[in-house]
Amino acid sequence: MKTIRVVAAVIKAKNENNEPIIFATQRGYGDLKGGWEFPGGKIEDGETPQEALVREIKEELDTDIEVGELIDTIEYDYPTFHLSMDCFWCEIIKGDLVLKEHEAARWLRKSELDNVEWLPADITLIDKIR
Protein backbone atom coordinates (compact mmCIF):
# COMPACT_ATOMS: atom_id res chain seq x y z
CA MET A 1 0.00 0.00 0.00
CA LYS A 2 1.27 3.47 -0.91
CA THR A 3 2.17 5.78 2.00
CA ILE A 4 1.39 9.49 1.74
CA ARG A 5 3.28 11.78 4.15
CA VAL A 6 1.43 14.94 5.09
CA VAL A 7 1.43 17.66 7.72
CA ALA A 8 -1.51 19.26 9.51
CA ALA A 9 -1.82 22.56 11.36
CA VAL A 10 -3.85 22.67 14.55
CA ILE A 11 -4.22 26.45 14.53
CA LYS A 12 -5.11 27.79 17.95
CA ALA A 13 -6.31 31.20 19.05
CA LYS A 14 -8.62 32.79 21.65
CA ASN A 15 -12.17 34.01 20.99
CA GLU A 16 -13.76 37.22 22.27
CA ASN A 17 -14.43 35.51 25.63
CA ASN A 18 -10.74 34.52 25.90
CA GLU A 19 -11.63 30.84 25.40
CA PRO A 20 -9.23 28.63 23.41
CA ILE A 21 -10.45 27.89 19.87
CA ILE A 22 -9.19 25.59 17.09
CA PHE A 23 -9.48 26.18 13.32
CA ALA A 24 -11.09 23.42 11.23
CA THR A 25 -11.62 23.29 7.47
CA GLN A 26 -14.07 21.36 5.29
CA ARG A 27 -12.38 19.59 2.40
CA GLY A 28 -13.46 20.95 -0.97
CA TYR A 29 -12.06 18.33 -3.36
CA GLY A 30 -11.17 14.66 -3.89
CA ASP A 31 -12.54 11.40 -2.52
CA LEU A 32 -12.84 12.84 0.97
CA LYS A 33 -14.69 16.00 -0.13
CA GLY A 34 -17.00 17.40 2.54
CA GLY A 35 -15.15 15.91 5.52
CA TRP A 36 -13.63 18.19 8.14
CA GLU A 37 -9.89 18.28 8.70
CA PHE A 38 -6.99 20.25 10.04
CA PRO A 39 -5.48 22.21 7.13
CA GLY A 40 -2.15 21.19 5.65
CA GLY A 41 -0.85 19.03 2.84
CA LYS A 42 1.89 16.90 1.37
CA ILE A 43 5.56 17.24 2.26
CA GLU A 44 7.64 17.99 -0.85
CA ASP A 45 11.08 16.49 -1.44
CA GLY A 46 13.73 18.35 0.53
CA GLU A 47 11.26 20.02 2.93
CA THR A 48 11.05 19.55 6.66
CA PRO A 49 7.52 18.95 7.97
CA GLN A 50 7.55 22.45 9.44
CA GLU A 51 8.59 24.05 6.13
CA ALA A 52 5.86 22.09 4.33
CA LEU A 53 3.25 23.29 6.79
CA VAL A 54 4.24 26.96 6.44
CA ARG A 55 4.10 26.62 2.63
CA GLU A 56 0.79 24.73 2.56
CA ILE A 57 -1.02 27.17 4.88
CA LYS A 58 0.28 30.10 2.80
CA GLU A 59 -0.96 28.40 -0.41
CA GLU A 60 -4.33 27.18 0.92
CA LEU A 61 -5.28 29.96 3.34
CA ASP A 62 -3.09 32.96 2.37
CA THR A 63 -1.87 33.12 5.97
CA ASP A 64 1.54 33.06 7.64
CA ILE A 65 1.83 30.76 10.65
CA GLU A 66 4.34 29.92 13.33
CA VAL A 67 4.75 26.17 13.71
CA GLY A 68 5.04 25.03 17.31
CA GLU A 69 5.32 21.70 19.07
CA LEU A 70 4.54 18.36 17.41
CA ILE A 71 1.27 17.05 18.88
CA ASP A 72 1.42 13.58 17.33
CA THR A 73 2.09 11.63 14.15
CA ILE A 74 -1.12 9.92 13.06
CA GLU A 75 -0.80 6.66 11.12
CA TYR A 76 -4.07 5.75 9.39
CA ASP A 77 -5.02 3.21 6.70
CA TYR A 78 -7.54 4.52 4.19
CA PRO A 79 -8.85 1.98 1.62
CA THR A 80 -6.36 2.97 -1.10
CA PHE A 81 -3.37 4.40 0.82
CA HIS A 82 -1.66 4.70 4.20
CA LEU A 83 -1.57 8.22 5.66
CA SER A 84 1.30 9.37 7.87
CA MET A 85 0.34 12.81 9.24
CA ASP A 86 2.56 14.98 11.44
CA CYS A 87 0.27 17.31 13.42
CA PHE A 88 1.64 20.52 14.93
CA TRP A 89 0.28 23.27 17.15
CA CYS A 90 0.33 26.51 15.11
CA GLU A 91 -0.48 30.17 15.59
CA ILE A 92 -1.25 32.88 13.05
CA ILE A 93 1.49 35.43 12.49
CA LYS A 94 -0.20 37.37 9.65
CA GLY A 95 -3.24 36.88 7.43
CA ASP A 96 -6.99 36.35 7.49
CA LEU A 97 -7.38 32.63 6.66
CA VAL A 98 -8.77 33.06 3.12
CA LEU A 99 -10.34 29.79 1.90
CA LYS A 100 -8.77 28.94 -1.48
CA GLU A 101 -9.33 25.15 -1.57
CA HIS A 102 -11.82 24.44 1.21
CA GLU A 103 -15.63 24.57 1.15
CA ALA A 104 -15.98 26.00 4.64
CA ALA A 105 -14.13 26.67 7.88
CA ARG A 106 -15.01 27.14 11.52
CA TRP A 107 -13.37 28.15 14.76
CA LEU A 108 -14.36 25.54 17.37
CA ARG A 109 -14.23 25.71 21.16
CA LYS A 110 -13.22 22.47 22.90
CA SER A 111 -16.88 21.78 23.67
CA GLU A 112 -17.69 22.10 19.93
CA LEU A 113 -15.03 19.74 18.55
CA ASP A 114 -17.65 17.01 18.04
CA ASN A 115 -19.94 19.35 16.06
CA VAL A 116 -18.32 18.59 12.68
CA GLU A 117 -17.84 15.33 10.73
CA TRP A 118 -14.07 14.85 11.01
CA LEU A 119 -12.22 12.73 8.46
CA PRO A 120 -11.18 9.37 9.98
CA ALA A 121 -7.49 10.21 10.41
CA ASP A 122 -8.18 13.68 11.86
CA ILE A 123 -10.70 12.46 14.44
CA THR A 124 -7.99 10.38 16.11
CA LEU A 125 -6.31 13.67 17.10
CA ILE A 126 -9.34 15.21 18.85
CA ASP A 127 -8.74 13.62 22.27
CA LYS A 128 -5.13 14.86 22.28
CA ILE A 129 -6.30 18.40 21.46
CA ARG A 130 -8.80 18.40 24.31
MARGU-105961 format. One record per residue (C-alpha): x, y, z; residue number from 0; residue in three letters. Coordinates in steps of 0.02 Angstrom, whole numbers, always signed. Layout:
<atoms>
- east,north,up,pos,code
- X,Y,Z,NUM,ala
...
</atoms>
This chain:
<atoms>
- east,north,up,pos,code
- +0,+0,+0,0,met
- +63,+173,-45,1,lys
- +109,+289,+100,2,thr
- +69,+474,+87,3,ile
- +164,+589,+207,4,arg
- +72,+747,+254,5,val
- +71,+883,+386,6,val
- -76,+963,+475,7,ala
- -91,+1128,+568,8,ala
- -192,+1133,+727,9,val
- -211,+1323,+727,10,ile
- -256,+1390,+897,11,lys
- -316,+1560,+953,12,ala
- -431,+1640,+1083,13,lys
- -608,+1700,+1050,14,asn
- -688,+1861,+1113,15,glu
- -722,+1775,+1282,16,asn
- -537,+1726,+1295,17,asn
- -582,+1542,+1270,18,glu
- -461,+1432,+1170,19,pro
- -522,+1394,+994,20,ile
- -459,+1280,+855,21,ile
- -474,+1309,+666,22,phe
- -555,+1171,+562,23,ala
- -581,+1164,+373,24,thr
- -703,+1068,+265,25,gln
- -619,+979,+120,26,arg
- -673,+1047,-49,27,gly
- -603,+916,-168,28,tyr
- -558,+733,-195,29,gly
- -627,+570,-126,30,asp
- -642,+642,+49,31,leu
- -734,+800,-7,32,lys
- -850,+870,+127,33,gly
- -757,+796,+276,34,gly
- -682,+909,+407,35,trp
- -495,+914,+435,36,glu
- -350,+1013,+502,37,phe
- -274,+1110,+357,38,pro
- -107,+1059,+282,39,gly
- -43,+952,+142,40,gly
- +95,+845,+69,41,lys
- +278,+862,+113,42,ile
- +382,+900,-42,43,glu
- +554,+825,-72,44,asp
- +687,+918,+27,45,gly
- +563,+1001,+146,46,glu
- +552,+977,+333,47,thr
- +376,+947,+398,48,pro
- +378,+1123,+472,49,gln
- +429,+1202,+306,50,glu
- +293,+1104,+216,51,ala
- +163,+1165,+340,52,leu
- +212,+1348,+322,53,val
- +205,+1331,+131,54,arg
- +39,+1236,+128,55,glu
- -51,+1358,+244,56,ile
- +14,+1505,+140,57,lys
- -48,+1420,-21,58,glu
- -216,+1359,+46,59,glu
- -264,+1498,+167,60,leu
- -154,+1648,+118,61,asp
- -94,+1656,+299,62,thr
- +77,+1653,+382,63,asp
- +92,+1538,+533,64,ile
- +217,+1496,+666,65,glu
- +238,+1308,+686,66,val
- +252,+1251,+865,67,gly
- +266,+1085,+954,68,glu
- +227,+918,+871,69,leu
- +63,+852,+944,70,ile
- +71,+679,+867,71,asp
- +105,+582,+708,72,thr
- -56,+496,+653,73,ile
- -40,+333,+556,74,glu
- -203,+287,+469,75,tyr
- -251,+161,+335,76,asp
- -377,+226,+209,77,tyr
- -443,+99,+81,78,pro
- -318,+148,-55,79,thr
- -169,+220,+41,80,phe
- -83,+235,+210,81,his
- -79,+411,+283,82,leu
- +65,+468,+394,83,ser
- +17,+640,+462,84,met
- +128,+749,+572,85,asp
- +13,+865,+671,86,cys
- +82,+1026,+747,87,phe
- +14,+1163,+857,88,trp
- +17,+1325,+756,89,cys
- -24,+1508,+780,90,glu
- -63,+1644,+653,91,ile
- +74,+1772,+624,92,ile
- -10,+1868,+483,93,lys
- -162,+1844,+372,94,gly
- -350,+1817,+374,95,asp
- -369,+1631,+333,96,leu
- -438,+1653,+156,97,val
- -517,+1490,+95,98,leu
- -438,+1447,-74,99,lys
- -466,+1258,-79,100,glu
- -591,+1222,+61,101,his
- -782,+1229,+57,102,glu
- -799,+1300,+232,103,ala
- -706,+1333,+394,104,ala
- -751,+1357,+576,105,arg
- -668,+1407,+738,106,trp
- -718,+1277,+869,107,leu
- -711,+1286,+1058,108,arg
- -661,+1124,+1145,109,lys
- -844,+1089,+1183,110,ser
- -885,+1105,+997,111,glu
- -751,+987,+928,112,leu
- -882,+850,+902,113,asp
- -997,+968,+803,114,asn
- -916,+929,+634,115,val
- -892,+767,+536,116,glu
- -703,+743,+550,117,trp
- -611,+637,+423,118,leu
- -559,+469,+499,119,pro
- -374,+510,+520,120,ala
- -409,+684,+593,121,asp
- -535,+623,+722,122,ile
- -400,+519,+805,123,thr
- -316,+683,+855,124,leu
- -467,+760,+942,125,ile
- -437,+681,+1113,126,asp
- -257,+743,+1114,127,lys
- -315,+920,+1073,128,ile
- -440,+920,+1215,129,arg
</atoms>
